[in-house]
Amino acid sequence: MKCPKCGRFCRVKISEDGGKIEIYSDCQVCGEIKVDGKAVEERIEEKTDYVKIFLIIFMIIFGGASAFLYYQVGEKNLEIDAILAIAQDNYSHLNESYRSLESNYLSLLNTSASLEGYYSDLQDMYSSIRSEYSILEDSYSNLTQDNAILLGDYFALLDENEDLEKELDELLTFSKDMVLDNMTVEILPRGNVTLIYDIEYAGYVEVNFSSSVDILFWVGSSGIEGTYYARYPDYPNTAFNGTFTIPVIETAYLYIGNPNDELAATVSFTVRYIY
């Protein structure tokens, strides 16, 4: 309370003397000062009236608030009951859906187990087929290489056969030829020269010659009994130039003779082998 003298806030001391209440203000500046009891009682009664009025207003407000809250709680309870009913209905539907899904899940689980079994079997089959495919692929690769080699050999044999057919045709038609000799020799009087040629295929030799004196030729072969079988020119003639053709086989012999008793013979000649 305030001090009656200085107006400062101070403590209050209350004492009772013979049933009478006395009130003092305990001011730090003015000390203890007795306060008029009636004024205090009037202030207390005034405060009590304020408290009563406040309590009445509070009770009215509290009662209104309680009624409003009760109404709101009732409305909310109705809404909650409706929500609970909907939730219950949804729960029933969800429960049925859950059971249906559980049944479908179990069915799918069984199907999955069966499919896993099929997959495992298919995986084993695939592994086996893959292994066989690898073996077949290796075999195919080897066969392809062998086929390429065989094709190469086949075409080589075709070329060789073509060459052989061509050569055989040439041999049958005597279309091939080669020069065995193209030379000049000196033959002494009453002398001779013998030339030897290896003949691979049966054919004939064509001799073209010219000589400084008359000479003669004999042609023979190792395959003919008596060795020499042809003479040019015919006996008893001689010649200093000319051309003649004689068949030959195996090893052929060409004999050149100079029958002159006094003069040496200078002979130029060409020997062509036709086969």
C-alpha angles and dihedrals in degrees: 000000000000122000110251090224110037100018093232120143110256143163123278124230120196122194131178120218117181093335092313119117118222123191125205132185112223103209120181090217104035099027124217114351124180113238124216106259095212094055090050092048090048090051091046091050089046090052090045090055090050090050092050092049090047091049091050091049090045091050091049092048092043092049091049091045090047091050091047091046090047089051091047091046090051091050091046090048089053090049090046090049090051091047090047090051091050090044090050090050091047090047090053091050091045090048090052090046089048091052090047091048090046090053091047090046092053089047091049089046091055090045090049090051090051091047090049088053090049090046091051090050091047090048090054090047090048092050090050092046090045090053091048089046090053090051091047091046090053090046090048091049091050091046090049090053091045090047090051090050091047091048089051090049090045094053090043089052089047090053091044091047090049090050091047092048090048091047091046090049090049090048092049091048096036090236097148127078141169136185111250096181141003108176151119123239134187115224121192122226110288086005133125144197126213121202122193125208130185108227114202097186131023110265138114140273125231114207122195115184148164126193139187090232135018114288139170136222134215122193122200143161139210088233094060122078110241091027099236118066108158135050131193123232101020116261128306094013128095132194139201095208141008147108129258138172124214129180114241139188135184111343111006125205124204114195118193116191132189108206093181113116096205113023130065118228125232105201126189114188145159124214115201120187115213120191 
